Amino acid sequence: MRKHLALLALATFVHAGAWAATYTFTGPTYASPLDYTAPCSAGTCANFSTAMRQTGHFTTNQPLPANQSSLDITPYLTSYDFNDGVTSYSMNGTNTLLAKAMVSTDAAGQIVDTDLVFQRWQTASHGAADRLSYMSVNFASYFNRPCVSLFSPDICNTFADDGATSHAFAHGNGGWTSDIPGPGGVQSVPVDNPFALLLTATGLLGIALRGRRELLLKK
């Protein structure tokens, strides 16, 4: 009984952490940023440049499923960290919110399209007439946007950009790469042994078998 409990505990531990996956985005440099009109008339102003680009990554608790169209990945996310050259958007960042998180994948589970939108408020009030940064991955970045109305608490839905707003278009040859853990070598496993299949999928069947042998020797 003890050897079965030990193997079960190992499988639970392995399964809990082995499937995390990280997806990284690197966008093209901005081609023609649009600056704010000086002097800065409202909020805190900043400009983008042609040396800047959108970059970032997010981590999920398991690899994204294949052949998805506009999948809401919010339940999968464990962390994210993006930057548009002016503003950083982090899951644990102050006044930072994920407004939208939709992803499409191909047959291999790789990202082929996204609708990821981040917002970072300049103030803690997060209300109409307040200003914020806005990043739509592989589309556009904005800084110092005035919010007109909210879609939900904290998330701005409509904007009225003015002379104090700057932005840059990011759509182009940006792309995604992934770091998805896979099996640690091919193992021959009986198909009627789902426990062994689980351990093989996590790449640690050999470790489990060694543990089982040691437990048997101790009996």
Secondary structure, DSSP 8 states (H G I E B T S, - for coil): -HHHHHHHHHHHHHHHHTT-EEEEEEEEE-SS-B---SS--SS------TT-EEEEEEEESS---SS-SSEE-GGGEEEEEEE-SS-EEETTSTTEEEEEEEEEE-TTS-EEEEEEEEEEESSSS--TT-EEEEEETTTEEEEEEEEEEEEETTEEEEE---TT-EEEE--SS-EEEEE----SS-----TT-HHHHHHHHTT-HHHHHHHHHHHHHH-
